[in-house]
Amino acid sequence: MLQITHDAAEFIRTAREQAGVSDQAFLRIDRGSETSDGSALRLGFVDVMADGDEVGESQGIAVCAPARLADALDDKVLDVQQTSDRVGLVLRAA
């Protein structure tokens, strides 16, 4: 499944802490709405995986995603991207 860089893991841990989410929660990735740049991904924290989710772990972060998406994430890396006005997560090829 998806690999997470050290910087992205720190970003996720900080977001989880600020949201008051348990350290045991999964980072769930699913398809979001279509954008002009293509399909967006939706990320959120869940305590329980959905039926049919596949699970993986990277940098100590438990990640789950629907099976239909999990295969597409196998060769991807979640990283931090900083622009002049914000910091966010970006998905790129491994």
C-alpha positions as CSV (number, residue, x, y, z in Angstrom):
1,M,0.0,0.0,0.0
2,L,0.9,3.7,0.0
3,Q,4.2,4.8,1.5
4,I,4.4,7.9,3.7
5,T,7.4,10.1,4.0
6,H,8.8,11.1,7.4
7,D,7.6,14.7,6.9
8,A,4.1,13.6,5.9
9,A,3.9,11.3,8.9
10,E,4.7,14.3,11.2
11,F,2.1,16.4,9.4
12,I,-0.5,13.6,9.9
13,R,0.4,13.1,13.6
14,T,0.1,16.9,14.2
15,A,-3.3,17.0,12.5
16,R,-4.5,14.0,14.5
17,E,-3.4,15.6,17.7
18,Q,-4.9,18.9,16.9
19,A,-8.2,17.2,16.0
20,G,-8.2,15.2,19.3
21,V,-8.2,11.9,17.4
22,S,-6.8,8.7,19.0
23,D,-3.4,7.5,18.1
24,Q,-5.1,4.2,17.2
25,A,-7.2,5.8,14.5
26,F,-6.6,4.8,10.8
27,L,-5.8,7.4,8.2
28,R,-8.5,6.5,5.6
29,I,-8.0,7.4,2.0
30,D,-10.9,7.4,-0.5
31,R,-11.8,9.1,-3.7
32,G,-13.1,12.6,-3.4
33,S,-14.9,14.8,-5.9
34,E,-13.7,15.6,-9.4
35,T,-11.6,18.7,-9.8
36,S,-10.3,20.5,-12.9
37,D,-7.0,18.7,-12.2
38,G,-8.6,15.3,-12.0
39,S,-9.8,13.2,-9.1
40,A,-9.2,14.5,-5.6
41,L,-8.5,12.1,-2.7
42,R,-10.3,12.5,0.6
43,L,-8.3,11.8,3.7
44,G,-9.7,11.5,7.2
45,F,-9.3,9.6,10.5
46,V,-11.6,6.7,11.3
47,D,-11.6,4.4,14.3
48,V,-13.0,1.4,12.4
49,M,-12.3,0.4,8.8
50,A,-15.2,0.1,6.3
51,D,-16.1,-3.3,5.0
52,G,-13.8,-4.2,2.1
53,D,-11.0,-1.8,3.2
54,E,-7.4,-2.9,2.9
55,V,-5.0,-1.8,5.5
56,G,-1.3,-1.0,5.5
57,E,1.2,0.8,7.6
58,S,4.0,3.3,6.9
59,Q,6.0,5.4,9.3
60,G,3.9,4.1,12.1
61,I,0.7,5.4,10.5
62,A,-2.0,2.8,9.9
63,V,-3.7,3.5,6.5
64,C,-6.8,2.0,5.1
65,A,-8.5,2.4,1.8
66,P,-11.2,0.7,-0.3
67,A,-9.8,-2.3,-2.2
68,R,-10.7,-0.6,-5.5
69,L,-8.2,2.2,-4.6
70,A,-5.6,0.3,-2.6
71,D,-4.0,-1.3,-5.6
72,A,-3.6,2.1,-7.3
73,L,-1.8,3.4,-4.2
74,D,0.8,0.6,-4.2
75,D,3.3,2.7,-6.1
76,K,2.6,6.0,-4.6
77,V,4.2,8.2,-1.8
78,L,2.3,10.6,0.4
79,D,4.5,13.6,1.0
80,V,4.4,17.2,2.3
81,Q,4.3,20.1,-0.2
82,Q,4.9,23.6,0.9
83,T,3.9,26.6,-1.2
84,S,4.2,30.3,-0.4
85,D,0.8,30.3,1.3
86,R,0.2,26.8,2.6
87,V,1.4,23.4,3.5
88,G,-0.4,20.3,2.4
89,L,-0.1,16.7,1.5
90,V,0.6,15.6,-2.1
91,L,0.5,12.1,-3.7
92,R,3.4,11.3,-6.1
93,A,4.9,8.3,-7.8
94,A,7.4,6.3,-5.8
